[in-house]
Amino acid sequence: EIPEVNGDFYTLEKTLPPHEQEIIAQVRDFMEKEIRPIANEYWNKGHFPMHIIPKMAKLNIAGLTYKGYGCPGHSALLEGFLAMEMARVDTSISTFFGVQSGLAMGSIYVCGSEEQKTEWLPQMQKMEIIGAFGLTEPKVGSGVAGGLTTTCKREGDEWVINGQKKWIGNATFSDITIIWARDLDDQQVKGFIVKKDNPGFHPEKIENKMALRTVQNALITMKDCRVPESDRLQNANSFKDTSEILRLTRAGVAWQAVGCGRGAYEAALRYTNERKQFGRPIAGFQLVQDLLVTMLGDLTAMQTMVYRLSQMQDAGELKDEHASLAKVFCTLRMRTIVDHSRELFGGNGILLEYDIARFVADAEAIYSYEGTKEINSLIVGRAITGQSAFV
Ligand code: FAD
């Protein structure tokens, strides 16, 4: 008899209260029914399935951990499980959602004034307003903290923004984009809520991506883009405030990496029990089992790590280095897991219809975004040695 395929080997989900398990089950159902059947098609076309947004909104999970402003106020631990659940089927969809719920809503939740939170968060929670987050630039990625070149200058009741942003997820269709720019007067980094119809704001789709193809990333050019002072994030006063948002979303990316690894492991387990060579399922061969068990060991280590990470977040104990270590470790192990899985699929491993090729490609983007391995390692290194390698 073939056992049930389940990558939650240490039954971590069972430790959550029943009402949280119910929310996970709803998201799992949504991903299996609405996303899995279309995931490869949209990935291949490089289009985003806009029709899923209202259905996703019904799950009531955007801004999951925020309190007030129409947000559900659940735990970070539950949020992690949901990120894993989405990435387990399609990392593009979990990325789209992470930008909306974590980066865009998070910027307003952490750095917005009461009026700004009241104006935007309820609509974004219902996903009637879609957001994006523009920090990275064509020439400045890892070094954004000191190297941001997009500028803002106050002119009366307005700010004038000039510069470019690269890789901005959702920004080809988002209603608002959070733009981070350096103030020409005090040299500090400030954040702005920029609306899509602003005449100085020009997003252009980045074509020919080989990973996360369903996610729409934009190159944004801003030429004398005028934004009222009332749309400047009132509590974003320096890059430290921007980092606060990234710390939380980085924890989410670690969970996404776990989801991607879990999806790849579960696909491999299923496939090796179905695929026969030499007259028996390939899952019966010792070398195949060794690979499956290696994957499961990595996956279980990743899961237990992010579980504790989110507990620390819920307890208000999460520091940058905690999130960075999980991001580094989980994305590294994810890369190994998807490679092992692809290997077990043989030739079929490079065909889109078997899902695993998409996981292998998408893993590369997750590995690099929200801080590369090197940058997150240096954040941990600085914390444990007391020596900053950045300067
Ligand atoms: P670079 O900074 O040019 O790095 C190149 C290499 O140099 C890396 O290996 C890096 O680790 C290494 N390196 C750099 N500095 C050091 C150092 N001090 N020591 C050792 N090694 C170093 N950004 C947004 O603002 N919003 C988004 O929505 C968004 N979405 C994205 C989606 C995708 C699919 C991708 C690929 C990127 C996205 N990004 C987004 C940008 C992402 O965060 C950056 O790509 C990432 O921070 C790395 O920057 P970079 O690509 O410019 O690489």
Residues whose N, C-alpha, C, O or C-beta is under 5 A from the ligand:
A	BS01	FAD	F133 G134 L135 T136 V140 G141 S142 G143 K166 W167 I168 G169 L212 A365 S368 Y369 E370 G371 T372 E374 I375
